[in-house]
Amino acid sequence: MTYLITGGAGFIGSHVAEQLLKRGERVVAIDNFNDYYDPAIKRGNAEGLASYSQLKMVEGDIRDLDLVERIFAENDISRVAHLAAMPGVRASVRQVRLYMDVNLTGSLNLLEASKGAGIEQFVLASTSSVYGKTRILPFVETDTADRPLAAYPASKRAAELLAHTYHNLVGMQVTVLRFFNVYGPAGRPDMMPWKLMDATQSGEQIKLFNGGDIHRDWTYIADTVRGVLAALDKPLGYEIINLGCGAPISLSDFVEIIEAYAGAAINKLAVPTPPSDPPITFCDNSKARDLLGFAPAVSIHDGLRRTWEWYAAYRGL
Ligand SMILES: NC(=O)c1ccc[n+]([C@@H]2O[C@H](COP(=O)([O-])OP(=O)(O)OC[C@H]3O[C@@H](n4cnc5c(N)ncnc54)[C@H](O)[C@@H]3O)[C@@H](O)[C@H]2O)c1
């Protein structure tokens, strides 16, 4: 079977591609290697996959509908994991048009081309940040999630809704996965784990929202990837499914764990939480457990230890 993975050179996309390739599937990946963070990291991810002969990596932009349609015409694609996006809540505040273009219009291109190709299953990456500052804890899929705090979650929620119209009108099988704070080896350098690990070496000051008294439901990459593969394997009609660990910890505790692995203190500065960011992310993952057999297996201590070990080797420490 042939899978299309958009954002295939990114953090989650490259790990999903690797697991599919390992089980012998054919994978077509598309990525535009943009500079939201150092593209050399994305090139490194792509190089890590290049040894698999069943991989085709296309360098291009999902906003280019002709290209997206050509990819479907030239490859016998059955299932799609649509992971390409402009990520990051705070960056989206200053680049609303870009985030809507890539995350909504880009998703529209993928949905249109998938409709034409009659694909069997479409998995759409969404985010826990669609829940905004909801008072319903833990976050549950029955929440309306209609009060996004910034363009990034608004673009993702809009794509979720758009995807539903394809299910309604042409019977497309769509599973929306709301990821929660994914971390692990070769993670994103704009996210806290990498920034904090860098800070243990550079001494750079790190801003802690609300003095570290915010909570995040960190989910280890291998757990997330298992959930994505389960979703690809099992068309369910149209479902929105939270994919998170279900065990939020405070930022202060998170920092302490990294300091302990690094054996170095981080220079911290307490700042107010910006209005774009929620005080907590907290996943009710019972639907993922029921429908996808999802069972997150990696604790935050174990996951951060593995991430630190990767980081230390990557930096040659
Ligand atoms: N990492 C997380 O904690 C997290 C949490 C919630 C949701 N998500 C979502 O999961 C998906 C993957 O995230 P990630 O953390 O791997 O981010 P990432 O930035 O590492 O991966 C996204 C990839 O998409 C590519 N891309 C961006 N715009 C593109 C375009 N116009 N055309 C082609 N490729 C393009 C990027 O170059 C990048 O390689 C995204 O949809 C993101 O919004 C991630």
The ligand as an SDF file (V2000), in Angstrom:
LIG
                    3D

 44 48  0  0  0  0  0  0  0  0999 V2000
    4.7790   18.7330   17.8640 N   0  0  0  0  0  0  0  0  0  0  0  0
    3.6720   18.9730   18.5640 C   0  0  0  0  0  0  0  0  0  0  0  0
    3.7030   19.0340   19.7930 O   0  0  0  0  0  0  0  0  0  0  0  0
    2.3570   19.1530   17.8640 C   0  0  0  0  0  0  0  0  0  0  0  0
    1.2230   19.3770   18.6870 C   0  0  0  0  0  0  0  0  0  0  0  0
   -0.0050   19.5450   18.0810 C   0  0  0  0  0  0  0  0  0  0  0  0
   -0.1350   19.4500   16.6980 C   0  0  0  0  0  0  0  0  0  0  0  0
    0.9700   19.2500   15.9310 N   0  0  0  0  0  0  0  0  0  0  0  0
    0.7810   19.1650   14.4690 C   0  0  0  0  0  0  0  0  0  0  0  0
    1.4440   18.0000   13.9920 O   0  0  0  0  0  0  0  0  0  0  0  0
    1.9390   18.2180   12.6840 C   0  0  0  0  0  0  0  0  0  0  0  0
    3.4300   17.9380   12.6360 C   0  0  0  0  0  0  0  0  0  0  0  0
    4.0800   18.8100   13.5570 O   0  0  0  0  0  0  0  0  0  0  0  0
    5.6270   18.7560   13.8800 P   0  0  0  0  0  0  0  0  0  0  0  0
    5.7790   19.0270   15.3200 O   0  0  0  0  0  0  0  0  0  0  0  0
    6.1970   17.5170   13.2860 O   0  0  0  0  0  0  0  0  0  0  0  0
    6.1210   20.0550   13.1010 O   0  0  0  0  0  0  0  0  0  0  0  0
    7.2690   20.2260   12.0010 P   0  0  0  0  0  0  0  0  0  0  0  0
    7.3210   21.6880   11.7070 O   0  0  0  0  0  0  0  0  0  0  0  0
    8.5120   19.5520   12.4360 O   0  0  0  0  0  0  0  0  0  0  0  0
    6.6810   19.4530   10.7500 O   0  0  0  0  0  0  0  0  0  0  0  0
    5.8320   20.0480    9.7940 C   0  0  0  0  0  0  0  0  0  0  0  0
    6.4840   19.8920    8.4310 C   0  0  0  0  0  0  0  0  0  0  0  0
    5.6140   20.4590    7.4590 O   0  0  0  0  0  0  0  0  0  0  0  0
    6.4150   21.1390    6.5100 C   0  0  0  0  0  0  0  0  0  0  0  0
    5.6050   22.1660    5.8690 N   0  0  0  0  0  0  0  0  0  0  0  0
    5.1560   23.3240    6.4300 C   0  0  0  0  0  0  0  0  0  0  0  0
    4.5080   24.0460    5.5240 N   0  0  0  0  0  0  0  0  0  0  0  0
    4.5360   23.3380    4.3690 C   0  0  0  0  0  0  0  0  0  0  0  0
    4.0240   23.5760    3.0670 C   0  0  0  0  0  0  0  0  0  0  0  0
    3.3760   24.7110    2.7730 N   0  0  0  0  0  0  0  0  0  0  0  0
    4.2120   22.6480    2.1130 N   0  0  0  0  0  0  0  0  0  0  0  0
    4.8990   21.5010    2.3940 C   0  0  0  0  0  0  0  0  0  0  0  0
    5.4050   21.2180    3.6120 N   0  0  0  0  0  0  0  0  0  0  0  0
    5.2300   22.1360    4.5850 C   0  0  0  0  0  0  0  0  0  0  0  0
    7.5560   21.7180    7.3050 C   0  0  0  0  0  0  0  0  0  0  0  0
    8.6920   22.0240    6.5170 O   0  0  0  0  0  0  0  0  0  0  0  0
    7.8190   20.6330    8.3440 C   0  0  0  0  0  0  0  0  0  0  0  0
    8.8540   19.7660    7.9340 O   0  0  0  0  0  0  0  0  0  0  0  0
    1.5770   19.6700   12.3440 C   0  0  0  0  0  0  0  0  0  0  0  0
    0.3590   19.6480   11.6190 O   0  0  0  0  0  0  0  0  0  0  0  0
    1.3880   20.3180   13.6910 C   0  0  0  0  0  0  0  0  0  0  0  0
    0.5220   21.4180   13.6170 O   0  0  0  0  0  0  0  0  0  0  0  0
    2.2130   19.0900   16.4920 C   0  0  0  0  0  0  0  0  0  0  0  0
  1  2  1  0
  2  3  2  0
  2  4  1  0
  4  5  1  0
  4 44  2  0
  5  6  2  0
  6  7  1  0
  7  8  2  0
  8  9  1  0
  8 44  1  0
  9 10  1  0
  9 42  1  0
 10 11  1  0
 11 12  1  0
 11 40  1  0
 12 13  1  0
 13 14  1  0
 14 15  2  0
 14 16  1  0
 14 17  1  0
 17 18  1  0
 18 19  2  0
 18 20  1  0
 18 21  1  0
 21 22  1  0
 22 23  1  0
 23 24  1  0
 23 38  1  0
 24 25  1  0
 25 26  1  0
 25 36  1  0
 26 27  1  0
 26 35  1  0
 27 28  2  0
 28 29  1  0
 29 30  1  0
 29 35  2  0
 30 31  1  0
 30 32  2  0
 32 33  1  0
 33 34  2  0
 34 35  1  0
 36 37  1  0
 36 38  1  0
 38 39  1  0
 40 41  1  0
 40 42  1  0
 42 43  1  0
M  CHG  2   8   1  16  -1
M  END
$$$$
